[in-house]
Amino acid sequence: MTYFFRVQGALIAGIQAIPVQVECAQSRRLPYIHIIGGSRSAVSELRERVIAAVDACKLRLPARRITVQIQPGVHGLPLEQLDLAVAVALLGSSGLIPPACVEGRLICGNLGLDGSIRPSLNAAALRRLLSGNSYRSALLPWEGSEVLSEPQLEWGGGFHHLLDVVEFLRGTAVGRRANRDPERSAPPPGLIWNRIEGQEVAKRMLEIAAAGAHHVLLPGPASARPDLLAHALSSLLPPLTEEESEEVSAIYALAGMKHLQPTRPFFSFGSSMGLPPLLPDRRLARVEEFLLAHRGVFYVDQICEREPVLFPDLLPPMLSGKMQARIGSRRIEIPADAIVVASSPACGCGSRGDDRLVCTCRPTEARRYQERWKRLLRYPFDLCLPILPASAAESSSLPWASIAERVQSARERMRARQGMGNGRLGETEVFAAKPWRERPAKLWKVFEARQPGSRVRLVSMAKVALTLSDLRGGEAVEDHDLFEARHYFSVFTGAPGSKAASSSLPDMNSSATP
């Protein structure tokens, strides 16, 4: 006689929760528990953990041949999160749990050898799975059961021990769930912005970058505080939506961190030393901090020194906002959409651009440094502006509140029109997103004819012009949008760090042709 039982489980792969079915069948053959559907080492460890946990609970399994199948097969993935589902399936096939009690219910959790349910669940990834499927409830570890606050879930609970789960399923205990952590208060968003004195053109560039999600390159001395400008850019971004917050929380859970909602993350290269590896794919080890900066700002200092090591791996997510990773035998796609702000001195000694210092670079050293800057042309930096230290006479005249309001409005226009920022559009999408007036369209063709080898930079200029049109709420791209965009583009044709490139914005009402 064969006993059959089926439960719904889930595996966590990166920031994704993969739904699986655990089927268990018993037959009158030589006693043995055989698990199929995973790699040999993973299923062997799973079997030993479950047997030890069931024995610790003083629950007896019959002396029969027991076959457990994981469907679909998950070869190469760790199976710890299936411990609880397999244990429930074994007990259910033995007649200890009624089949109706697990219908439409997701069971997920890692068991200790003493039967305890460990808090090792990526709650944010599981919440996304529950909200997108027709589960009526879930049985989860206590630390992570706050996801049961989803409106479509009727009953379920979080548990500390396997015995608690069995008693709940047999109707002798009541399920409970943990409450969501209270949201901690974030610092005032305009605090960092108000610390920047002067640098009006740089602030205008940050406004454009925040509105269109454009990557920014800031050549200039350290005294110009590019790190402070990068922080100020993150303060211009609007609060995370609920969906974006779920994505960020799922990524932070990989590093054992909690995200401060609803603030945008800010990470700089080298700031996550000591954190555990986020993914087993070690090819992504150098860009894991970029993954933590998802939906926020990723700051890289000394880009000329770090470009050969870091930026070849950053190029795909900079263009698409997604990162490909391999976990076991599966390739998964992870959202990784951060605004990159890169800075570096304009010369080897770091003095160029600061009137208080004298550049001591030799001509050969200066030429070698210029070659490093030329390598950056292959990366999609839509905005580049040499920055200079603010003088004592400069004062701030751009209030944070009005700029943040314009950024929010422009982002809403982009989201309604194309579902993403202008900085992530391709060449054909840029010109199809919004009409171009006749004159700027002709001017762009003139630029294209004069600089045939700078296609990437010309497309970047078109993206910035589109964002400028969205910032002012225009129905089409005008010629002054293209002129201002060219101001941030023209620095690529000359040496970084020149004062001419960081002067005031050109006259937007000028009718002069380039």
C-alpha positions in Angstrom: 0.0 0.0 0.0 1.4 3.4 -1.0 0.8 6.7 0.9 1.2 9.9 -1.1 1.5 13.5 0.1 2.3 16.8 -1.6 3.3 20.2 -0.2 4.3 23.6 -1.8 7.7 24.8 -1.0 10.1 27.5 -2.1 13.9 27.9 -2.6 15.8 31.2 -2.3 18.2 31.8 -5.2 19.8 35.2 -4.9 16.9 37.6 -4.4 14.4 35.3 -6.1 12.1 32.8 -4.4 11.6 29.8 -6.7 8.4 27.8 -6.1 8.8 24.0 -6.0 6.6 21.0 -5.2 7.7 18.4 -2.7 6.0 15.0 -3.3 6.4 12.1 -0.9 5.3 8.5 -1.5 5.7 5.4 0.8 5.7 1.8 -0.2 6.2 -1.6 1.6 9.8 -2.1 0.6 13.1 -2.1 2.4 13.2 1.0 4.7 15.0 3.9 3.2 14.5 7.6 2.5 15.4 8.5 -1.1 15.3 12.1 -2.3 15.5 13.0 -5.9 15.5 16.4 -7.8 18.7 17.9 -6.5 22.5 17.3 -6.5 23.8 14.2 -4.7 25.5 16.1 -1.9 22.6 18.6 -1.3 19.9 15.9 -1.1 22.2 13.8 1.2 22.6 16.7 3.6 18.8 17.5 3.4 17.9 13.9 4.3 20.2 13.9 7.3 18.9 17.2 8.6 15.3 16.2 8.3 15.7 12.8 9.9 17.6 14.3 12.9 14.9 17.0 13.3 12.1 14.5 13.2 13.8 12.2 15.7 14.4 15.1 18.0 10.7 15.8 18.1 10.0 12.2 19.1 8.0 11.6 15.9 8.2 8.1 14.4 8.4 7.4 10.7 7.2 4.0 9.5 9.7 1.4 8.4 8.9 1.7 4.7 10.6 2.8 1.5 10.0 6.6 1.3 10.7 8.5 -1.9 10.7 12.3 -1.9 10.7 14.2 -5.2 11.5 17.9 -5.7 9.8 19.2 -8.8 11.1 20.9 -10.8 14.6 19.7 -10.3 16.9 22.2 -8.5 20.3 20.7 -9.2 23.2 22.9 -8.1 21.1 25.0 -5.6 21.3 24.8 -1.8 18.3 23.0 -0.4 18.2 24.3 3.2 15.0 26.2 2.7 13.2 23.0 1.8 13.9 21.3 5.2 10.5 22.2 6.6 8.5 21.3 3.5 10.2 17.9 3.3 9.6 17.2 7.0 5.9 18.1 6.6 5.7 15.9 3.5 7.2 12.9 5.4 4.9 13.3 8.3 1.9 13.8 6.1 2.6 10.7 4.1 2.8 8.8 7.5 -0.7 9.9 8.4 0.3 12.5 11.1 -1.0 15.5 9.2 -4.3 15.8 7.2 -3.8 16.5 3.5 -6.4 19.3 3.5 -4.3 21.3 6.0 -1.5 22.0 3.4 -3.6 22.8 0.3 -2.8 26.3 -1.1 -0.2 26.9 1.6 3.5 27.7 1.1 5.9 26.0 3.5 9.5 27.2 3.7 12.2 27.1 6.4 15.6 25.7 7.5 15.6 23.1 10.3 18.2 22.6 12.9 19.2 19.1 14.1 17.1 19.7 17.3 14.0 20.5 15.3 14.2 24.3 15.6 13.4 26.5 12.7 16.2 28.8 11.9 15.8 32.5 10.9 17.6 32.2 7.6 14.9 33.4 5.2 15.0 36.2 2.7 11.7 37.6 3.7 11.6 40.3 1.0 12.1 37.7 -1.8 9.4 35.5 -0.3 7.0 38.4 0.0 7.3 39.0 -3.7 6.5 35.4 -4.4 3.5 35.4 -2.1 2.1 38.6 -3.6 2.4 37.3 -7.2 0.8 33.8 -6.7 -2.4 32.4 -5.4 -1.3 31.1 -2.0 -3.8 31.4 0.8 -1.2 31.3 3.6 2.3 30.3 4.5 4.2 28.5 7.2 7.5 30.2 7.8 10.3 30.8 10.4 9.2 33.3 13.1 11.9 35.8 12.0 10.4 36.4 8.5 6.7 35.8 9.2 6.0 39.5 8.9 5.4 38.8 5.2 2.1 37.2 6.2 0.7 40.7 6.4 -0.1 40.4 2.6 -3.8 41.0 2.2 -4.6 37.9 0.2 -3.2 35.6 2.9 -5.9 34.3 5.2 -4.2 32.2 7.8 -0.8 30.8 8.6 2.0 31.8 11.0 5.6 31.9 12.0 7.1 29.2 14.1 10.1 28.4 16.2 10.0 24.6 16.2 8.9 21.7 14.0 6.6 20.5 16.7 4.8 23.9 16.6 4.1 23.4 12.9 2.7 19.9 13.5 0.4 21.1 16.3 -0.8 24.0 14.1 -1.6 21.7 11.1 -3.4 19.2 13.4 -5.5 22.1 14.7 -4.2 22.1 18.3 -2.3 25.4 18.1 -2.9 28.9 16.7 -0.6 30.5 14.2 1.0 33.8 14.9 3.2 36.1 12.9 5.9 38.7 13.7 5.2 42.4 13.2 7.1 44.4 10.6 10.0 46.4 12.0 8.9 50.0 12.6 10.3 52.4 10.0 13.2 54.4 11.4 13.3 58.1 10.7 15.8 59.2 8.1 17.8 62.4 8.2 16.2 65.5 6.5 16.8 64.9 2.8 17.9 68.5 2.0 20.6 68.5 4.7 23.5 67.4 2.5 22.4 69.5 -0.4 22.5 72.7 1.7 26.1 72.0 2.7 27.3 72.6 -0.9 28.4 76.2 -1.4 28.2 77.5 -4.9 28.9 75.1 -7.7 25.6 76.0 -9.4 26.5 74.3 -12.7 27.4 71.1 -10.8 24.0 71.2 -9.0 22.2 71.6 -12.3 24.0 68.6 -13.6 23.0 66.6 -10.5 19.4 67.6 -11.1 19.5 66.2 -14.6 21.2 63.0 -13.4 18.6 62.4 -10.7 15.7 63.0 -13.1 16.9 60.8 -15.9 19.1 58.3 -14.0 22.2 59.4 -15.9 25.7 58.2 -15.0 28.0 61.1 -14.0 31.7 61.6 -14.4 33.3 64.3 -12.2 36.9 65.2 -12.9 38.5 67.6 -10.5 40.6 67.9 -7.3 39.5 66.3 -4.0 39.0 69.8 -2.6 35.9 70.2 -4.9 34.3 67.5 -2.7 33.0 65.1 -5.4 31.9 62.7 -2.6 29.6 65.4 -1.2 28.1 66.0 -4.6 27.4 62.2 -5.0 25.7 62.2 -1.6 23.7 65.3 -2.7 22.6 63.4 -5.8 21.1 60.6 -3.7 19.2 63.2 -1.7 17.5 64.5 -4.8 16.0 61.1 -5.7 12.4 60.6 -4.7 11.5 58.1 -2.0 11.3 54.4 -3.0 8.0 53.0 -4.2 6.7 49.9 -2.4 7.9 47.7 -5.3 11.4 49.3 -5.3 11.6 49.0 -1.6 10.9 45.2 -1.8 13.7 44.8 -4.4 16.2 46.7 -2.2 15.2 44.8 1.0 15.7 41.5 -0.8 19.2 42.5 -1.9 20.1 43.8 1.5 18.9 40.5 3.1 21.7 38.7 1.1 24.2 40.6 3.2 22.4 40.2 6.4 21.5 43.9 6.5 18.2 45.8 6.9 17.3 48.6 4.6 16.3 52.0 6.0 13.0 52.5 4.3 12.1 54.5 2.2 15.5 56.1 1.7 17.6 55.5 -1.4 20.7 53.5 -0.8 24.2 55.0 -1.2 27.3 52.9 -1.5 30.8 53.7 -2.5 33.4 51.3 -3.8 35.2 49.6 -1.0 32.6 50.4 1.7 31.3 46.9 2.2 34.5 45.3 3.6 33.7 42.6 6.1 30.3 41.8 4.6 29.6 38.2 3.6 29.6 37.4 -0.2 26.2 38.2 -1.6 26.2 35.5 -4.3 28.2 32.3 -4.9 29.1 33.5 -8.3 32.6 34.9 -7.5 32.8 36.5 -10.9 30.6 39.3 -9.5 32.7 39.8 -6.4 34.0 43.2 -7.5 30.6 44.6 -8.3 28.6 43.4 -5.3 28.6 46.9 -3.8 26.9 48.1 -7.0 24.2 45.5 -6.3 23.7 46.9 -2.8 23.3 50.4 -4.4 20.3 49.2 -6.4 17.8 52.1 -6.9 20.3 54.5 -5.4 23.8 55.9 -6.1 27.1 54.1 -6.4 30.1 56.3 -6.0 33.6 55.4 -7.3 36.6 57.5 -6.4 39.9 57.4 -8.3 38.2 56.0 -11.4 41.3 56.3 -13.6 43.1 53.8 -11.3 40.1 51.4 -10.8 38.7 51.4 -14.3 40.7 48.4 -15.7 39.6 46.2 -12.7 36.0 47.4 -11.9 34.3 48.9 -14.9 34.4 46.1 -17.5 32.1 44.1 -15.1 30.0 47.2 -14.5 29.3 48.0 -18.1 26.3 45.5 -18.6 24.3 46.7 -15.6 25.1 50.3 -16.3 23.5 50.0 -19.7 20.6 47.7 -18.8 20.0 48.0 -15.1 20.2 44.2 -14.7 23.0 41.8 -13.7 23.3 38.1 -14.8 24.5 35.7 -12.1 24.9 31.9 -11.9 23.8 30.0 -8.8 24.4 26.3 -9.2 23.3 25.3 -12.6 20.8 28.2 -12.9 21.3 31.6 -14.5 19.3 34.2 -12.7 18.7 37.9 -13.5 19.1 40.3 -10.6 17.9 43.9 -10.8 21.0 46.2 -10.4 20.0 49.7 -11.4 22.1 52.4 -9.7 23.3 55.8 -10.8 27.1 55.6 -11.0 29.0 58.8 -10.0 32.7 58.5 -10.7 35.4 61.0 -9.9 39.1 61.3 -10.2 41.7 64.1 -10.2 42.3 65.7 -13.6 46.1 64.9 -13.3 48.4 62.4 -11.6 49.3 64.7 -8.7 45.7 65.8 -8.1 46.5 69.5 -8.2 45.1 70.5 -11.5 41.9 72.7 -11.2 42.8 74.0 -7.7 44.1 77.6 -7.8 45.7 77.0 -4.4 48.0 74.2 -5.7 50.6 73.9 -8.4 50.6 70.9 -10.8 53.9 69.0 -10.6 53.2 66.4 -13.3 55.8 66.0 -16.0 54.7 66.2 -19.6 55.0 62.4 -20.1 53.0 61.8 -16.9 50.3 64.2 -18.0 50.0 62.5 -21.4 49.8 59.1 -19.8 47.0 60.4 -17.5 45.1 61.8 -20.5 45.3 58.3 -22.1 43.5 56.9 -19.0 40.8 59.5 -19.4 40.3 58.5 -23.0 39.5 54.9 -21.9 36.5 56.3 -20.1 34.8 57.2 -23.4 33.7 53.6 -23.8 31.5 53.8 -20.8 28.0 55.3 -20.8 28.6 58.4 -18.7 26.0 60.8 -20.1 27.2 63.8 -18.0 30.8 64.9 -17.5 31.7 68.2 -15.9 35.0 69.3 -14.4 34.4 70.6 -10.9 36.3 73.2 -9.1 36.4 74.2 -5.4 33.9 76.8 -4.5 35.2 80.3 -3.9 34.3 82.3 -0.8 32.2 84.7 -2.9 29.9 81.9 -4.2 26.6 81.3 -2.5 23.8 78.7 -3.0 20.8 79.9 -4.9 19.1 76.6 -5.9 16.8 75.4 -3.1 16.6 71.7 -2.6 12.7 71.6 -2.3 12.1 73.1 -5.8 14.7 70.9 -7.5 13.4 67.7 -5.8 9.9 68.6 -7.0 11.1 69.0 -10.6 12.9 65.7 -10.4 9.9 63.9 -9.1 7.7 65.4 -11.9 10.2 64.4 -14.6 10.5 60.9 -13.3 6.7 60.5 -13.3 6.6 61.6 -16.9 9.3 59.0 -17.8 7.6 56.2 -15.9 4.3 56.9 -17.6 5.8 57.1 -21.0 8.4 54.3 -21.1 8.6 52.7 -17.6 12.3 53.7 -17.0 14.6 56.7 -16.9 16.0 58.2 -20.0 19.5 57.1 -19.1 18.5 53.5 -19.7 17.1 54.0 -23.2 18.7 52.8 -26.4 19.4 55.0 -29.4 16.2 54.2 -31.3 14.2 54.6 -28.1 15.6 58.0 -27.4 14.2 59.5 -30.6 10.9 57.6 -30.4 10.1 58.6 -26.8 9.2 62.2 -27.6 9.0 64.4 -30.8 12.0 66.4 -31.7 11.5 69.9 -33.3 12.9 70.3 -36.7 15.8 72.5 -35.7 17.3 70.3 -32.9 16.9 67.3 -35.1 19.0 69.0 -37.8 21.6 70.1 -35.3 22.0 66.6 -34.0 22.7 65.4 -37.5 25.3 68.2 -37.9 27.0 67.0 -34.7 26.9 63.4 -36.0 28.5 64.4 -39.3 31.3 66.4 -37.5 32.1 63.7 -35.0 31.5 60.3 -36.7 33.6 58.3 -34.2 31.7 59.5 -31.1 28.5 57.7 -31.5 28.2 56.7 -27.8 28.8 60.3 -26.7 26.3 61.7 -29.2 23.6 59.3 -28.0 24.3 60.3 -24.4 23.8 63.9 -25.5 20.4 63.0 -27.0 19.4 61.3 -23.7 20.3 64.4 -21.7 18.4 66.7 -24.1 15.4 64.4 -23.6 15.7 64.7 -19.9 16.0 68.5 -20.0 12.8 68.5 -22.0 11.1 66.4 -19.4 12.3 68.6 -16.6 10.7 71.7 -18.0 7.5 69.7 -19.0 7.9 70.3 -22.7 5.9 68.4 -25.3 9.0 68.1 -27.6 12.8 68.5 -27.5 13.8 72.1 -28.3 17.0 73.5 -29.6 18.0 75.0 -26.2 17.6 71.5 -24.7 20.2 70.2 -27.1 22.5 73.2 -26.5 22.5 72.7 -22.8 23.1 68.9 -23.2 26.1 69.7 -25.4 27.6 71.8 -22.6 28.0 68.6 -20.6 29.1 66.7 -23.6 31.8 69.1 -24.9 34.3 68.3 -22.1 35.0 64.9 -23.8 36.6 66.8 -26.7 39.1 68.5 -24.5 41.2 67.9 -21.4 39.5 67.5 -18.1 40.0 70.0 -15.4 39.8 73.2 -17.6 38.1 76.2 -16.2 36.3 76.8 -19.5 34.4 73.6 -19.3 33.2 74.4 -15.8 32.1 78.0 -16.4 28.5 79.1 -16.3 25.8 77.6 -18.5 25.5 78.9 -22.0 22.8 81.3 -22.9 19.7 79.1 -23.4 18.1 81.8 -25.6 21.0 82.0 -27.9 20.3 81.3 -31.6 24.0 80.7 -32.5 24.7 77.5 -34.3 27.5 75.2 -33.2 
